[in-house]
Amino acid sequence: MKNLFVENILLLSALFIFACCTDDISEDNPLPAHTAEGKWLWSPVPNDRTYANTMYEFEDGNVYTSYPNCGSIDNLCTDADFNALNATDRIPGFDTYTFDDNTLIWDGTPLGVTFVCNGGIIQFENSSKLWRLNSDCN
């Protein structure tokens, strides 16, 4: 009787362990897909979004550039300043881009990228960054 009890406990323990285990990467739980499409901020001060003074908008294979009316040492730009920009604020002309997997080809130049902060930051292989507008990533 004692052996049967021990065998049942071992069997239940094994079943419990397998029931609690999950695959980190599976078809049921895919990694998030990130995109370059959208509005991104660039800062002249590496690793500090606070000084962002340029917005790049990746839209339908084109990259548009806008500069808000702020960004001096005394007047830092805010997300509200960038959100106020529209298509009429873009500088003339545009670059082109494609994005595939982890390579952004910007105006013909391939750049290796990694997304961090749940897709809120594009980290380039040369350590420069772009911050997604309204991402709350610093």
Secondary structure, 3 states (H helix, E strand, C coil): CHHHHHHHHHHHHHHHHHHHCCCCCCCCCCCCCCCCCEEEEECCCCCCHHHCCEEEEEECCEEEEECCCCCECCECCCHHHHHCCCHHHECCCCEEEEEECCEEEECCEEEEEEEECCCCEEEECCCCEEEECCCCCC
